[in-house]
Amino acid sequence: MTFSDPGVSPLRRRMVDDMRMRKFAPKTQSTYLRAVREFARFLGRSPDTATVED
């Protein structure tokens, strides 16, 4: 995946960059991204808009 794509959100790009900097294994990165994607689907909006109540 290239992160110069306009379809990649800044939040996702930052998350991937942070995981790479911390040297997370590729499978760990994939698992974390999937969890955030599922959380966003549950919320029905971007996870960066989540509140404590969510």
PyMOL Python script that loads the backbone (N, CA, C, O; Angstrom):
from pymol import cmd

cmd.read_pdbstr("""\
ATOM      1  N   MET A   1       0.847  -1.176   0.000  1.00  0.00           N
ATOM      2  CA  MET A   1       0.000   0.000   0.000  1.00  0.00           C
ATOM      3  C   MET A   1       0.889   1.234   0.000  1.00  0.00           C
ATOM      4  O   MET A   1       1.831   1.339   0.786  1.00  0.00           O
ATOM      5  N   THR A   2       0.582   2.146  -0.876  1.00  0.00           N
ATOM      6  CA  THR A   2       1.342   3.383  -0.905  1.00  0.00           C
ATOM      7  C   THR A   2       0.554   4.456  -0.177  1.00  0.00           C
ATOM      8  O   THR A   2      -0.657   4.578  -0.365  1.00  0.00           O
ATOM      9  N   PHE A   3       1.226   5.223   0.642  1.00  0.00           N
ATOM     10  CA  PHE A   3       0.534   6.202   1.454  1.00  0.00           C
ATOM     11  C   PHE A   3       0.577   7.594   0.859  1.00  0.00           C
ATOM     12  O   PHE A   3       0.287   8.571   1.550  1.00  0.00           O
ATOM     13  N   SER A   4       0.933   7.702  -0.405  1.00  0.00           N
ATOM     14  CA  SER A   4       0.795   8.965  -1.102  1.00  0.00           C
ATOM     15  C   SER A   4      -0.559   9.010  -1.792  1.00  0.00           C
ATOM     16  O   SER A   4      -0.908  10.017  -2.408  1.00  0.00           O
ATOM     17  N   ASP A   5      -1.331   7.914  -1.694  1.00  0.00           N
ATOM     18  CA  ASP A   5      -2.664   7.852  -2.284  1.00  0.00           C
ATOM     19  C   ASP A   5      -3.582   8.860  -1.589  1.00  0.00           C
ATOM     20  O   ASP A   5      -3.572   8.958  -0.362  1.00  0.00           O
ATOM     21  N   PRO A   6      -4.362   9.597  -2.351  1.00  0.00           N
ATOM     22  CA  PRO A   6      -5.271  10.556  -1.725  1.00  0.00           C
ATOM     23  C   PRO A   6      -6.384   9.887  -0.919  1.00  0.00           C
ATOM     24  O   PRO A   6      -6.989  10.533  -0.063  1.00  0.00           O
ATOM     25  N   GLY A   7      -6.669   8.597  -1.176  1.00  0.00           N
ATOM     26  CA  GLY A   7      -7.718   7.891  -0.460  1.00  0.00           C
ATOM     27  C   GLY A   7      -7.333   7.452   0.942  1.00  0.00           C
ATOM     28  O   GLY A   7      -8.189   6.985   1.694  1.00  0.00           O
ATOM     29  N   VAL A   8      -6.066   7.590   1.311  1.00  0.00           N
ATOM     30  CA  VAL A   8      -5.601   7.173   2.632  1.00  0.00           C
ATOM     31  C   VAL A   8      -5.735   8.358   3.583  1.00  0.00           C
ATOM     32  O   VAL A   8      -5.192   9.436   3.338  1.00  0.00           O
ATOM     33  N   SER A   9      -6.466   8.136   4.669  1.00  0.00           N
ATOM     34  CA  SER A   9      -6.696   9.232   5.612  1.00  0.00           C
ATOM     35  C   SER A   9      -5.417   9.577   6.365  1.00  0.00           C
ATOM     36  O   SER A   9      -4.546   8.724   6.536  1.00  0.00           O
ATOM     37  N   PRO A  10      -5.304  10.809   6.810  1.00  0.00           N
ATOM     38  CA  PRO A  10      -4.133  11.212   7.605  1.00  0.00           C
ATOM     39  C   PRO A  10      -4.014  10.393   8.893  1.00  0.00           C
ATOM     40  O   PRO A  10      -2.908  10.102   9.349  1.00  0.00           O
ATOM     41  N   LEU A  11      -5.157  10.025   9.476  1.00  0.00           N
ATOM     42  CA  LEU A  11      -5.137   9.225  10.703  1.00  0.00           C
ATOM     43  C   LEU A  11      -4.505   7.858  10.444  1.00  0.00           C
ATOM     44  O   LEU A  11      -3.658   7.410  11.216  1.00  0.00           O
ATOM     45  N   ARG A  12      -4.912   7.199   9.366  1.00  0.00           N
ATOM     46  CA  ARG A  12      -4.357   5.888   9.024  1.00  0.00           C
ATOM     47  C   ARG A  12      -2.869   6.002   8.696  1.00  0.00           C
ATOM     48  O   ARG A  12      -2.066   5.176   9.131  1.00  0.00           O
ATOM     49  N   ARG A  13      -2.510   7.022   7.932  1.00  0.00           N
ATOM     50  CA  ARG A  13      -1.104   7.231   7.570  1.00  0.00           C
ATOM     51  C   ARG A  13      -0.246   7.409   8.822  1.00  0.00           C
ATOM     52  O   ARG A  13       0.844   6.847   8.927  1.00  0.00           O
ATOM     53  N   ARG A  14      -0.759   8.209   9.777  1.00  0.00           N
ATOM     54  CA  ARG A  14      -0.010   8.431  11.014  1.00  0.00           C
ATOM     55  C   ARG A  14       0.115   7.145  11.823  1.00  0.00           C
ATOM     56  O   ARG A  14       1.170   6.859  12.390  1.00  0.00           O
ATOM     57  N   MET A  15      -0.965   6.373  11.873  1.00  0.00           N
ATOM     58  CA  MET A  15      -0.935   5.111  12.617  1.00  0.00           C
ATOM     59  C   MET A  15       0.099   4.158  12.029  1.00  0.00           C
ATOM     60  O   MET A  15       0.882   3.557  12.765  1.00  0.00           O
ATOM     61  N   VAL A  16       0.105   4.019  10.705  1.00  0.00           N
ATOM     62  CA  VAL A  16       1.059   3.130  10.040  1.00  0.00           C
ATOM     63  C   VAL A  16       2.486   3.626  10.255  1.00  0.00           C
ATOM     64  O   VAL A  16       3.381   2.834  10.549  1.00  0.00           O
ATOM     65  N   ASP A  17       2.701   4.928  10.110  1.00  0.00           N
ATOM     66  CA  ASP A  17       4.035   5.490  10.327  1.00  0.00           C
ATOM     67  C   ASP A  17       4.521   5.223  11.751  1.00  0.00           C
ATOM     68  O   ASP A  17       5.677   4.854  11.958  1.00  0.00           O
ATOM     69  N   ASP A  18       3.637   5.409  12.728  1.00  0.00           N
ATOM     70  CA  ASP A  18       3.999   5.154  14.122  1.00  0.00           C
ATOM     71  C   ASP A  18       4.342   3.682  14.349  1.00  0.00           C
ATOM     72  O   ASP A  18       5.307   3.369  15.047  1.00  0.00           O
ATOM     73  N   MET A  19       3.557   2.784  13.763  1.00  0.00           N
ATOM     74  CA  MET A  19       3.837   1.353  13.948  1.00  0.00           C
ATOM     75  C   MET A  19       5.155   0.956  13.290  1.00  0.00           C
ATOM     76  O   MET A  19       5.900   0.139  13.832  1.00  0.00           O
ATOM     77  N   ARG A  20       5.443   1.532  12.123  1.00  0.00           N
ATOM     78  CA  ARG A  20       6.722   1.238  11.460  1.00  0.00           C
ATOM     79  C   ARG A  20       7.891   1.762  12.273  1.00  0.00           C
ATOM     80  O   ARG A  20       8.909   1.084  12.414  1.00  0.00           O
ATOM     81  N   MET A  21       7.748   2.974  12.811  1.00  0.00           N
ATOM     82  CA  MET A  21       8.808   3.566  13.607  1.00  0.00           C
ATOM     83  C   MET A  21       9.094   2.712  14.848  1.00  0.00           C
ATOM     84  O   MET A  21      10.238   2.599  15.287  1.00  0.00           O
ATOM     85  N   ARG A  22       8.049   2.122  15.396  1.00  0.00           N
ATOM     86  CA  ARG A  22       8.204   1.272  16.582  1.00  0.00           C
ATOM     87  C   ARG A  22       8.551  -0.164  16.234  1.00  0.00           C
ATOM     88  O   ARG A  22       8.678  -1.016  17.114  1.00  0.00           O
ATOM     89  N   LYS A  23       8.704  -0.425  14.935  1.00  0.00           N
ATOM     90  CA  LYS A  23       9.125  -1.725  14.416  1.00  0.00           C
ATOM     91  C   LYS A  23       8.150  -2.851  14.753  1.00  0.00           C
ATOM     92  O   LYS A  23       8.559  -3.953  15.121  1.00  0.00           O
ATOM     93  N   PHE A  24       6.855  -2.559  14.624  1.00  0.00           N
ATOM     94  CA  PHE A  24       5.847  -3.594  14.790  1.00  0.00           C
ATOM     95  C   PHE A  24       5.962  -4.560  13.620  1.00  0.00           C
ATOM     96  O   PHE A  24       6.267  -4.152  12.500  1.00  0.00           O
ATOM     97  N   ALA A  25       5.722  -5.818  13.876  1.00  0.00           N
ATOM     98  CA  ALA A  25       5.735  -6.827  12.825  1.00  0.00           C
ATOM     99  C   ALA A  25       4.602  -6.542  11.836  1.00  0.00           C
ATOM    100  O   ALA A  25       3.569  -5.997  12.225  1.00  0.00           O
ATOM    101  N   PRO A  26       4.782  -6.902  10.571  1.00  0.00           N
ATOM    102  CA  PRO A  26       3.732  -6.666   9.575  1.00  0.00           C
ATOM    103  C   PRO A  26       2.374  -7.264   9.971  1.00  0.00           C
ATOM    104  O   PRO A  26       1.334  -6.645   9.742  1.00  0.00           O
ATOM    105  N   LYS A  27       2.381  -8.447  10.556  1.00  0.00           N
ATOM    106  CA  LYS A  27       1.119  -9.073  10.958  1.00  0.00           C
ATOM    107  C   LYS A  27       0.452  -8.286  12.092  1.00  0.00           C
ATOM    108  O   LYS A  27      -0.773  -8.166  12.126  1.00  0.00           O
ATOM    109  N   THR A  28       1.241  -7.759  13.000  1.00  0.00           N
ATOM    110  CA  THR A  28       0.707  -6.930  14.077  1.00  0.00           C
ATOM    111  C   THR A  28       0.077  -5.662  13.502  1.00  0.00           C
ATOM    112  O   THR A  28      -1.013  -5.260  13.909  1.00  0.00           O
ATOM    113  N   GLN A  29       0.770  -5.038  12.554  1.00  0.00           N
ATOM    114  CA  GLN A  29       0.236  -3.837  11.914  1.00  0.00           C
ATOM    115  C   GLN A  29      -1.103  -4.138  11.244  1.00  0.00           C
ATOM    116  O   GLN A  29      -2.062  -3.378  11.383  1.00  0.00           O
ATOM    117  N   SER A  30      -1.154  -5.232  10.531  1.00  0.00           N
ATOM    118  CA  SER A  30      -2.375  -5.620   9.841  1.00  0.00           C
ATOM    119  C   SER A  30      -3.518  -5.852  10.830  1.00  0.00           C
ATOM    120  O   SER A  30      -4.649  -5.430  10.589  1.00  0.00           O
ATOM    121  N   THR A  31      -3.222  -6.518  11.933  1.00  0.00           N
ATOM    122  CA  THR A  31      -4.228  -6.801  12.951  1.00  0.00           C
ATOM    123  C   THR A  31      -4.742  -5.517  13.582  1.00  0.00           C
ATOM    124  O   THR A  31      -5.948  -5.366  13.775  1.00  0.00           O
ATOM    125  N   TYR A  32      -3.845  -4.589  13.907  1.00  0.00           N
ATOM    126  CA  TYR A  32      -4.241  -3.315  14.510  1.00  0.00           C
ATOM    127  C   TYR A  32      -5.098  -2.495  13.542  1.00  0.00           C
ATOM    128  O   TYR A  32      -6.105  -1.909  13.937  1.00  0.00           O
ATOM    129  N   LEU A  33      -4.686  -2.461  12.264  1.00  0.00           N
ATOM    130  CA  LEU A  33      -5.455  -1.710  11.280  1.00  0.00           C
ATOM    131  C   LEU A  33      -6.843  -2.308  11.096  1.00  0.00           C
ATOM    132  O   LEU A  33      -7.821  -1.577  10.940  1.00  0.00           O
ATOM    133  N   ARG A  34      -6.932  -3.630  11.115  1.00  0.00           N
ATOM    134  CA  ARG A  34      -8.231  -4.289  10.996  1.00  0.00           C
ATOM    135  C   ARG A  34      -9.117  -3.938  12.191  1.00  0.00           C
ATOM    136  O   ARG A  34     -10.308  -3.676  12.020  1.00  0.00           O
ATOM    137  N   ALA A  35      -8.550  -3.929  13.396  1.00  0.00           N
ATOM    138  CA  ALA A  35      -9.328  -3.604  14.594  1.00  0.00           C
ATOM    139  C   ALA A  35      -9.869  -2.174  14.522  1.00  0.00           C
ATOM    140  O   ALA A  35     -11.017  -1.928  14.893  1.00  0.00           O
ATOM    141  N   VAL A  36      -9.061  -1.246  14.055  1.00  0.00           N
ATOM    142  CA  VAL A  36      -9.511   0.144  13.941  1.00  0.00           C
ATOM    143  C   VAL A  36     -10.573   0.262  12.853  1.00  0.00           C
ATOM    144  O   VAL A  36     -11.542   1.004  13.012  1.00  0.00           O
ATOM    145  N   ARG A  37     -10.399  -0.458  11.754  1.00  0.00           N
ATOM    146  CA  ARG A  37     -11.391  -0.445  10.667  1.00  0.00           C
ATOM    147  C   ARG A  37     -12.735  -0.985  11.171  1.00  0.00           C
ATOM    148  O   ARG A  37     -13.783  -0.421  10.856  1.00  0.00           O
ATOM    149  N   GLU A  38     -12.712  -2.068  11.947  1.00  0.00           N
ATOM    150  CA  GLU A  38     -13.948  -2.631  12.494  1.00  0.00           C
ATOM    151  C   GLU A  38     -14.591  -1.686  13.502  1.00  0.00           C
ATOM    152  O   GLU A  38     -15.816  -1.583  13.564  1.00  0.00           O
ATOM    153  N   PHE A  39     -13.773  -0.999  14.288  1.00  0.00           N
ATOM    154  CA  PHE A  39     -14.298  -0.021  15.238  1.00  0.00           C
ATOM    155  C   PHE A  39     -14.976   1.130  14.495  1.00  0.00           C
ATOM    156  O   PHE A  39     -16.048   1.587  14.893  1.00  0.00           O
ATOM    157  N   ALA A  40     -14.353   1.592  13.424  1.00  0.00           N
ATOM    158  CA  ALA A  40     -14.939   2.663  12.609  1.00  0.00           C
ATOM    159  C   ALA A  40     -16.264   2.201  12.000  1.00  0.00           C
ATOM    160  O   ALA A  40     -17.223   2.971  11.945  1.00  0.00           O
ATOM    161  N   ARG A  41     -16.318   0.968  11.551  1.00  0.00           N
ATOM    162  CA  ARG A  41     -17.568   0.424  10.990  1.00  0.00           C
ATOM    163  C   ARG A  41     -18.650   0.370  12.066  1.00  0.00           C
ATOM    164  O   ARG A  41     -19.808   0.692  11.802  1.00  0.00           O
ATOM    165  N   PHE A  42     -18.276  -0.035  13.272  1.00  0.00           N
ATOM    166  CA  PHE A  42     -19.219  -0.072  14.392  1.00  0.00           C
ATOM    167  C   PHE A  42     -19.749   1.325  14.706  1.00  0.00           C
ATOM    168  O   PHE A  42     -20.947   1.505  14.924  1.00  0.00           O
ATOM    169  N   LEU A  43     -18.848   2.315  14.729  1.00  0.00           N
ATOM    170  CA  LEU A  43     -19.248   3.684  15.032  1.00  0.00           C
ATOM    171  C   LEU A  43     -20.069   4.307  13.912  1.00  0.00           C
ATOM    172  O   LEU A  43     -20.977   5.102  14.156  1.00  0.00           O
ATOM    173  N   GLY A  44     -19.738   3.936  12.685  1.00  0.00           N
ATOM    174  CA  GLY A  44     -20.379   4.551  11.539  1.00  0.00           C
ATOM    175  C   GLY A  44     -19.733   5.872  11.156  1.00  0.00           C
ATOM    176  O   GLY A  44     -20.298   6.656  10.393  1.00  0.00           O
ATOM    177  N   ARG A  45     -18.548   6.107  11.690  1.00  0.00           N
ATOM    178  CA  ARG A  45     -17.801   7.338  11.393  1.00  0.00           C
ATOM    179  C   ARG A  45     -16.321   7.107  11.717  1.00  0.00           C
ATOM    180  O   ARG A  45     -15.933   6.031  12.172  1.00  0.00           O
ATOM    181  N   SER A  46     -15.522   8.114  11.479  1.00  0.00           N
ATOM    182  CA  SER A  46     -14.088   8.000  11.713  1.00  0.00           C
ATOM    183  C   SER A  46     -13.792   7.767  13.195  1.00  0.00           C
ATOM    184  O   SER A  46     -14.429   8.381  14.051  1.00  0.00           O
ATOM    185  N   PRO A  47     -12.844   6.898  13.508  1.00  0.00           N
ATOM    186  CA  PRO A  47     -12.539   6.621  14.913  1.00  0.00           C
ATOM    187  C   PRO A  47     -11.957   7.820  15.657  1.00  0.00           C
ATOM    188  O   PRO A  47     -11.993   7.850  16.887  1.00  0.00           O
ATOM    189  N   ASP A  48     -11.422   8.804  14.941  1.00  0.00           N
ATOM    190  CA  ASP A  48     -10.874   9.968  15.644  1.00  0.00           C
ATOM    191  C   ASP A  48     -11.982  10.881  16.183  1.00  0.00           C
ATOM    192  O   ASP A  48     -11.697  11.863  16.869  1.00  0.00           O
ATOM    193  N   THR A  49     -13.247  10.559  15.873  1.00  0.00           N
ATOM    194  CA  THR A  49     -14.377  11.312  16.419  1.00  0.00           C
ATOM    195  C   THR A  49     -15.027  10.575  17.591  1.00  0.00           C
ATOM    196  O   THR A  49     -16.034  11.039  18.126  1.00  0.00           O
ATOM    197  N   ALA A  50     -14.471   9.446  17.991  1.00  0.00           N
ATOM    198  CA  ALA A  50     -15.044   8.649  19.072  1.00  0.00           C
ATOM    199  C   ALA A  50     -14.969   9.417  20.393  1.00  0.00           C
ATOM    200  O   ALA A  50     -14.033  10.172  20.654  1.00  0.00           O
ATOM    201  N   THR A  51     -15.982   9.192  21.202  1.00  0.00           N
ATOM    202  CA  THR A  51     -16.031   9.816  22.530  1.00  0.00           C
ATOM    203  C   THR A  51     -15.912   8.729  23.583  1.00  0.00           C
ATOM    204  O   THR A  51     -15.891   7.540  23.268  1.00  0.00           O
ATOM    205  N   VAL A  52     -15.836   9.146  24.819  1.00  0.00           N
ATOM    206  CA  VAL A  52     -15.753   8.192  25.935  1.00  0.00           C
ATOM    207  C   VAL A  52     -16.994   7.315  25.963  1.00  0.00           C
ATOM    208  O   VAL A  52     -16.907   6.131  26.288  1.00  0.00           O
ATOM    209  N   GLU A  53     -18.145   7.879  25.628  1.00  0.00           N
ATOM    210  CA  GLU A  53     -19.393   7.121  25.637  1.00  0.00           C
ATOM    211  C   GLU A  53     -19.400   6.018  24.587  1.00  0.00           C
ATOM    212  O   GLU A  53     -20.048   4.987  24.771  1.00  0.00           O
ATOM    213  N   ASP A  54     -18.674   6.231  23.476  1.00  0.00           N
ATOM    214  CA  ASP A  54     -18.630   5.231  22.410  1.00  0.00           C
ATOM    215  C   ASP A  54     -17.882   4.007  22.884  1.00  0.00           C
ATOM    216  O   ASP A  54     -17.733   3.045  22.131  1.00  0.00           O
TER     217      ASP A  54
END
""", "prot")
cmd.dss("prot")
cmd.show_as("cartoon", "prot")
cmd.util.cbc("prot")
cmd.orient("prot")
